């Protein structure tokens, strides 16, 4: 159950999309997940001075950037002061040398219909829990949360490009560790449709891609890559929560945290 109304959870910044608190849900044994400690958003490249100042006041100690190296190079982040710890997706050497991120390459060469886009998204979500790079940054994030010097739980901001897919997967994992129900995890994920006016941005985006790639790309065809639907996140959750034998098993067996890490993480991010 959400303990925060959408208006409190969502931050209506002018220079960053989809910034919201993903705490404030009923967690393990009925204990609330702390609010004001866990945030999610789109990329930080275009932050205005006013929004930088506002985000700087949220007590964020760790920024987790799930974008690929080409994205980070093209749109470098702006960070609030004091500068937080930063974890970046650990690209393999060949991926670092790539000129575009995988989803951008797909857009350019393989996307023609909404069915193409839907299939790509399903494959991405299904693969993500088993991807070594994502497993490593998932582990680094949870370990930092469990063991940072901030006893009441470090402030964490998780983001990717749009703050919904890669971000949604890690936020779902964090929420699952803290005992948030699958129903609430899904509701938080779907909140992107309330936080972002996708219908407003998708038309101009389709025009931009059409010009960039020299062929007609319709707004309908790219909607699955801009929106969210439950089956996308379900594909990732099945890999993290069900097929592995539960979230604790996934965390200990697949990403290498200890039972003590899990206990400390819960003690820090769940209210007494």
ZIGI-V307514 format. One line per field, one symbol per residue. burial: # if it has 9 or more other ideal C-beta (glycine too) atoms within 8 Angstrom, else .. A space follows every 10 residues. Layout:
BEGIN
burial->???
END
This chain:
BEGIN
burial->.#.#...### ..#..##### #######... #####.#### ####.##... ######.#.# ########## ##..#.#.## ...#.##.#. #...#..#.. #.######.# #..#.###.# ##.###.##. ..######## ######.#.# ..######## .######### ########## #..####### ###.##.#.. ###.##..## ..#...#.#. ########.# .######### #..#..#### ##.##.#... ##.###.### ..
END
